[in-house]
Amino acid sequence: MFTGIITDIGEVRSLEQRGDLRSRIATGYQTGGIDIGASIACNGVCLTVVALGTDWFDVQISAETVSKTNLGAWSVGYRLNLERALKVGDELGGHIVSGHVDGQAEVISVRDEGDSTRVTLRAPRALARFIAPKGSVALNGTSLTVNEVNDCDFGINFIPHTKVATTWGDVQEGDLVNLEIDTLARYVARLAEMS
């Protein structure tokens, strides 16, 4: 369980196919406080730590995860949003995020508005119905508020702090980002289907 509040920007140090994809990720986290088997959200994908070093951790990524997320686009030097799993008593500053990515959204426009940046994304049609104005989404692991929705397109506004504290300062048109819809929206839709 995560909150979508990014606490570190990691960097891919290596990628190796060993049955599954294995990646070494450089981090600013104090790795002495991370256990083997711990969950860390990497660009919003809940991954399990399988090895640790002084300033890195390794994760193993299944073919299923690669096929459903943007992890297939990772390369050495790629920067990614990191968040450690929520602990009982931690502040819930974003919204409840599972780290189970629903699909990918495409960035279709990026434009500056004052010091902030307005980004318009296109969600897959099957997921668009779960996205509502002023609702929450997790994009590349970041808890964000939706500004507006127009069919499958939706807009997000990034303030300067978010652009520096996450990888959103690097966003470009055409990027594919990991999309996790709000858990509450998923359950409300399911209840509506059942009635």
Disulfide bonds with the S-S distance in Angstrom:
none
